Amino acid sequence: MATATGLEFGDPEQGEAVFAQCRSCHQIGQGATDRIGPHLNGIFGRRAGAHDGFNYSDDMAMMGSDGLTWTIETLNAYLENPKALVSRTRMNFAGLKDADDRADILAYLRQFSASPQNIPEAAPTAQAREVELAPEVLAIVGDTDYGEYLASECTTCHQQDGSDQGIPSITHWPTEDFVVAMHAYKQKLRPHPVMQMMASRLSDEEIAALAAYFAESE
């Protein structure tokens, strides 16, 4: 999936395997805590050296103060050669020289960056829209009451209050972005098998109803 920078996210499942090299120092996902290194939930869009409660090296803190923010570009550079980006980083890792490995691990990390990690054309992980929908599909006005009825399956995983606990928030998504994302799962352009299954069951009207409900959900 290409971004505006020209870099691409790879295969998140392959990225999970690559992340095995990182697990001795970093946790990610639901319940992740800081270890030798900070947890990596929400890493995209985070200012370097700015995760509360973690004791960063002086150089990492200085780079953050100077404006270094973790994006696909800066993370790619840091993963390739940490000390080339942050001279005296305490991360004792030689780097990932294989571009495919970096693309895969960035795709894996992206799954745990909310607000709004999985919405097309939105920072901090913007990418080209996966599917172009007919104007009449985008024009459907969803019934929020029906959306609330349908939402019980969604909220078995996604937090109703919009918090991110290892699973991206879908509360307050713009309705068009929600509709596009669900149709991308329905057409199996997005690889998550559970979401593909859920989206395949939904009609255009039901997707619109869910989009309307979650856009306004408190």
KEGUPA-909963 format. One record per residue (C-alpha): z, x, y; residue in three letters. Coordinates in pm, 1 decimal. Layout:
REM residues N
{{Z X Y} 'ala'}
...
***
This chain:
REM residues 218
{{0.0 0.0 0.0} 'met'}
{{-123.6 176.6 311.7} 'ala'}
{{81.7 196.5 628.8} 'thr'}
{{-31.8 240.9 985.1} 'ala'}
{{33.2 614.6 947.2} 'thr'}
{{-214.2 656.6 662.3} 'gly'}
{{58.1 745.9 413.5} 'leu'}
{{93.4 514.3 117.8} 'glu'}
{{380.3 375.6 -85.7} 'phe'}
{{336.7 444.3 -454.8} 'gly'}
{{476.3 279.3 -766.3} 'asp'}
{{845.1 182.8 -729.7} 'pro'}
{{899.7 184.4 -1107.0} 'glu'}
{{776.7 541.6 -1125.7} 'gln'}
{{986.5 614.1 -818.8} 'gly'}
{{1299.8 500.0 -997.5} 'glu'}
{{1232.6 765.4 -1261.5} 'ala'}
{{1177.4 1031.7 -994.1} 'val'}
{{1501.9 923.7 -825.4} 'phe'}
{{1690.1 1046.3 -1131.7} 'ala'}
{{1678.6 1387.5 -961.4} 'gln'}
{{1877.7 1243.5 -670.9} 'cys'}
{{2144.1 1040.0 -850.7} 'arg'}
{{2397.5 1319.7 -880.8} 'ser'}
{{2435.3 1307.4 -501.1} 'cys'}
{{2302.3 970.0 -382.6} 'his'}
{{2359.1 610.1 -489.8} 'gln'}
{{2136.0 315.2 -409.4} 'ile'}
{{2140.7 -56.3 -485.4} 'gly'}
{{2414.9 -314.4 -507.4} 'gln'}
{{2759.6 -159.3 -477.0} 'gly'}
{{2623.7 182.3 -373.2} 'ala'}
{{2875.7 411.8 -203.8} 'thr'}
{{2865.9 754.8 -44.7} 'asp'}
{{2901.3 1052.3 -278.2} 'arg'}
{{2807.1 1412.5 -204.0} 'ile'}
{{2530.0 1253.7 0.1} 'gly'}
{{2526.4 916.5 178.9} 'pro'}
{{2411.3 603.8 -1.9} 'his'}
{{2046.6 522.3 63.9} 'leu'}
{{2048.8 146.1 109.3} 'asn'}
{{1870.1 63.8 433.4} 'gly'}
{{1742.5 419.2 478.3} 'ile'}
{{1416.4 310.1 644.5} 'phe'}
{{1476.0 268.8 1015.1} 'gly'}
{{1815.0 445.3 1001.4} 'arg'}
{{1880.8 720.5 1256.1} 'arg'}
{{1935.8 1055.1 1085.3} 'ala'}
{{2300.6 1155.6 1066.5} 'gly'}
{{2415.0 813.8 1184.3} 'ala'}
{{2554.8 645.5 871.9} 'his'}
{{2912.7 554.5 965.4} 'asp'}
{{3187.4 733.0 778.0} 'gly'}
{{2976.2 1014.1 631.5} 'phe'}
{{3037.3 1375.9 732.0} 'asn'}
{{2691.8 1516.3 807.1} 'tyr'}
{{2599.8 1877.8 867.5} 'ser'}
{{2587.4 1978.9 1233.3} 'asp'}
{{2210.1 2019.4 1216.5} 'asp'}
{{2154.4 1673.6 1066.8} 'met'}
{{2379.5 1514.3 1328.9} 'ala'}
{{2196.7 1706.8 1603.2} 'met'}
{{1856.2 1596.3 1473.4} 'met'}
{{1976.2 1236.0 1478.7} 'gly'}
{{2102.5 1276.9 1833.8} 'ser'}
{{1759.7 1411.9 1925.4} 'asp'}
{{1598.2 1095.4 1789.3} 'gly'}
{{1504.5 1170.6 1427.9} 'leu'}
{{1471.4 836.3 1249.6} 'thr'}
{{1387.2 785.9 884.2} 'trp'}
{{1036.6 645.3 849.2} 'thr'}
{{774.9 689.8 579.0} 'ile'}
{{648.6 995.0 771.6} 'glu'}
{{981.6 1168.2 827.1} 'thr'}
{{1113.4 1088.1 480.9} 'leu'}
{{793.3 1219.0 327.1} 'asn'}
{{830.4 1544.2 521.6} 'ala'}
{{1200.0 1575.2 434.8} 'tyr'}
{{1141.3 1511.6 65.5} 'leu'}
{{863.7 1769.2 57.7} 'glu'}
{{1077.4 2044.1 216.0} 'asn'}
{{1421.6 1940.9 345.3} 'pro'}
{{1494.3 2267.5 525.5} 'lys'}
{{1160.8 2264.9 704.7} 'ala'}
{{1264.1 1944.2 881.4} 'leu'}
{{1639.9 2003.8 914.4} 'val'}
{{1699.9 2379.2 908.9} 'ser'}
{{2058.5 2392.5 785.1} 'arg'}
{{2081.8 2066.0 595.7} 'thr'}
{{2352.4 2070.1 329.6} 'arg'}
{{2119.6 1896.2 84.1} 'met'}
{{2071.6 2155.1 -189.6} 'asn'}
{{1729.2 2039.5 -303.2} 'phe'}
{{1407.5 2240.7 -304.4} 'ala'}
{{1188.8 1938.9 -238.7} 'gly'}
{{921.8 1732.9 -412.9} 'leu'}
{{591.1 1915.5 -388.1} 'lys'}
{{389.9 1646.1 -567.4} 'asp'}
{{258.6 1391.0 -314.9} 'ala'}
{{244.0 1118.8 -581.2} 'asp'}
{{611.8 1172.4 -666.0} 'asp'}
{{700.1 1137.7 -298.9} 'arg'}
{{490.9 820.9 -263.4} 'ala'}
{{660.2 672.5 -570.6} 'asp'}
{{1015.0 754.5 -461.8} 'ile'}
{{946.4 619.1 -112.8} 'leu'}
{{827.5 293.3 -271.7} 'ala'}
{{1149.9 282.0 -473.3} 'tyr'}
{{1369.0 350.5 -167.8} 'leu'}
{{1177.4 88.0 28.1} 'arg'}
{{1301.6 -185.1 -204.7} 'gln'}
{{1654.3 -128.0 -72.2} 'phe'}
{{1571.5 -119.0 298.1} 'ser'}
{{1624.1 -460.2 447.5} 'ala'}
{{1568.3 -604.6 793.7} 'ser'}
{{1287.1 -651.5 717.1} 'pro'}
{{1171.5 -417.4 440.2} 'gln'}
{{940.1 -656.4 260.4} 'asn'}
{{771.3 -848.1 539.6} 'ile'}
{{403.6 -755.6 605.5} 'pro'}
{{324.6 -584.7 936.2} 'glu'}
{{688.2 -539.9 1037.8} 'ala'}
{{896.6 -232.2 1110.8} 'ala'}
{{1040.2 -19.2 966.6} 'pro'}
{{811.1 -29.1 661.6} 'thr'}
{{500.3 -190.7 807.3} 'ala'}
{{192.1 -211.3 592.5} 'gln'}
{{-138.0 -389.5 593.9} 'ala'}
{{-127.6 -756.9 502.9} 'arg'}
{{-188.2 -789.6 130.5} 'glu'}
{{-365.9 -1123.1 126.3} 'val'}
{{-565.9 -1324.2 377.4} 'glu'}
{{-491.7 -1694.1 349.9} 'leu'}
{{-707.7 -1985.0 457.6} 'ala'}
{{-607.7 -2125.3 799.5} 'pro'}
{{-524.7 -2462.6 642.5} 'glu'}
{{-268.4 -2294.6 412.0} 'val'}
{{-100.9 -2118.4 702.7} 'leu'}
{{-107.6 -2442.3 902.1} 'ala'}
{{106.0 -2636.9 651.1} 'ile'}
{{431.2 -2741.8 818.4} 'val'}
{{708.2 -2710.0 563.9} 'gly'}
{{974.6 -2973.7 504.6} 'asp'}
{{1308.1 -2795.6 557.4} 'thr'}
{{1504.5 -3052.8 354.7} 'asp'}
{{1272.2 -3002.9 60.2} 'tyr'}
{{1296.3 -2629.3 114.0} 'gly'}
{{1675.0 -2647.7 93.6} 'glu'}
{{1642.6 -2831.5 -237.7} 'tyr'}
{{1406.8 -2566.9 -374.2} 'leu'}
{{1612.3 -2274.9 -240.7} 'ala'}
{{1882.1 -2287.7 -507.3} 'ser'}
{{1673.8 -2066.0 -735.4} 'glu'}
{{1620.2 -1813.9 -454.0} 'cys'}
{{1986.8 -1791.6 -364.3} 'thr'}
{{2089.0 -1695.8 -716.8} 'thr'}
{{1973.4 -1347.1 -611.7} 'cys'}
{{1925.7 -1346.2 -233.9} 'his'}
{{2238.0 -1387.0 -22.1} 'gln'}
{{2253.3 -1718.8 162.2} 'gln'}
{{2423.8 -1555.3 462.7} 'asp'}
{{2137.8 -1309.9 505.8} 'gly'}
{{2335.0 -1003.4 396.7} 'ser'}
{{2170.7 -729.0 194.7} 'asp'}
{{2354.6 -629.6 -122.6} 'gln'}
{{2082.0 -429.8 -291.7} 'gly'}
{{1842.0 -726.7 -271.5} 'ile'}
{{1645.2 -778.1 51.6} 'pro'}
{{1747.1 -1061.8 280.2} 'ser'}
{{1500.4 -1348.4 318.1} 'ile'}
{{1702.3 -1542.0 576.7} 'thr'}
{{1534.1 -1572.1 920.1} 'his'}
{{1198.9 -1440.6 798.7} 'trp'}
{{912.8 -1560.2 1021.2} 'pro'}
{{749.5 -1848.9 835.0} 'thr'}
{{399.2 -1698.2 823.7} 'glu'}
{{529.6 -1368.2 686.0} 'asp'}
{{725.5 -1553.9 418.2} 'phe'}
{{417.9 -1756.4 317.3} 'val'}
{{196.4 -1445.7 299.8} 'val'}
{{452.8 -1257.5 91.2} 'ala'}
{{492.1 -1542.9 -158.3} 'met'}
{{116.8 -1581.3 -198.1} 'his'}
{{89.5 -1205.0 -255.0} 'ala'}
{{336.8 -1242.3 -542.4} 'tyr'}
{{150.7 -1550.4 -667.0} 'lys'}
{{-175.0 -1353.5 -677.5} 'gln'}
{{9.0 -1061.3 -843.5} 'lys'}
{{-72.5 -827.4 -559.1} 'leu'}
{{297.6 -746.8 -537.9} 'arg'}
{{430.9 -599.8 -861.7} 'pro'}
{{776.3 -760.3 -902.8} 'his'}
{{750.9 -961.0 -1230.0} 'pro'}
{{1033.5 -1205.5 -1152.7} 'val'}
{{891.5 -1286.0 -811.0} 'met'}
{{544.2 -1322.5 -961.6} 'gln'}
{{680.8 -1574.9 -1209.7} 'met'}
{{874.9 -1767.5 -943.9} 'met'}
{{582.6 -1779.0 -700.1} 'ala'}
{{337.4 -1890.7 -970.3} 'ser'}
{{537.3 -2211.2 -1011.3} 'arg'}
{{515.3 -2307.0 -644.0} 'leu'}
{{250.1 -2513.8 -470.2} 'ser'}
{{130.1 -2430.5 -119.4} 'asp'}
{{351.1 -2710.3 15.9} 'glu'}
{{656.5 -2581.4 -169.2} 'glu'}
{{605.2 -2229.5 -37.6} 'ile'}
{{575.3 -2370.8 315.3} 'ala'}
{{894.9 -2572.4 264.0} 'ala'}
{{1088.4 -2263.5 152.3} 'leu'}
{{950.0 -2064.6 444.8} 'ala'}
{{1061.4 -2334.1 689.7} 'ala'}
{{1407.7 -2358.7 534.6} 'tyr'}
{{1482.4 -1985.5 528.0} 'phe'}
{{1345.4 -1934.1 879.8} 'ala'}
{{1608.2 -2175.2 1010.8} 'glu'}
{{1885.4 -2112.4 758.4} 'ser'}
{{2227.8 -2023.7 898.5} 'glu'}
***
